[in-house]
């Protein structure tokens, strides 16, 4: 039986989620990534082969051997500069 290592809940479900991979201030947003998620706290667990596949895809995109399905423009701000 699987137990959430964060909260101890015993109800873990297989889901698909959105995953953000970051390396040297470069990002890759990946949709429909399989994971196991705690039904209580939402902690997510990924198989190492899934994360390795995402890393290899990131490297292929950075090396220009592959093109992304699409690109998005994302605004960036500094928390210290956000006014109340």
N, C-alpha and C positions, 0 to 999 in steps of 0.2 A: 504494500500500500504506500502510495506517495503522500508525503506530508510537506506542507509549505515550510521552508526553512526560515521564513521571515516571521510568520504569525502562528504556525503550528496547525493550521486548518488542514483537514484531511480531504477536502473536496477540491480536486484539481481537474480542470477541463481542457480539452484540446481546442485551440482557437487559432485564428489567423489575425495578425496584427501588423501595424506599421512600425518599421524599425529604422532608426537613424544611425548610420555608421559615420564616425568621424575619425579622420586621420590628418594630422598637420594642418588644421583649419580648413580642410576640404570635407564636404559632406556628401553622403549618398542616402537618399530616402528610398526605402524599399517597401512596397506594399505587399500584402497577402503572405507574410512570413509566418510559417507554422511555429507554434509555441504551445507550451502548457501554461495555464494561468490559474492562479488561486482564485476560487470563487468568492472568497471573503475579502482579501486585501488587494487583489489584482497583481501581485508579484508575478513576473513572467520568467519562464525558464525556456532556454533554447538549446537544442542539440548542437554539439560542437561542429558537426558536419554542415549544419545550416549556417552557422556563423562563418565558417571557413569558405563556404560558397559565396556569401556576401562579400567577404574580404577579397576573394579572387575576382569577383565582378568589379569591385571598386578599383582594383589594380589594373584591370583590363580597360576600364573607362579612363583612368588617369594616363595609361600608356597609349591611348587612342587606338587600341586594337578593337574596340567596340564602342558603339554610340548608345547613349541612354534612350529609353523609350520616349521620354520627354524631359524638359528642363523647366524649372520654375525660378522666379525671382523672389528672394526672401529678404524682407527688411531686417536690419540689424540695429540694435540700440544698446546703450550702456545703462545699466540699472541706476548708477549714480546720477545720471542725467535725466531720469524720468521724474517729472514733477507730479506732486500729489494732486 
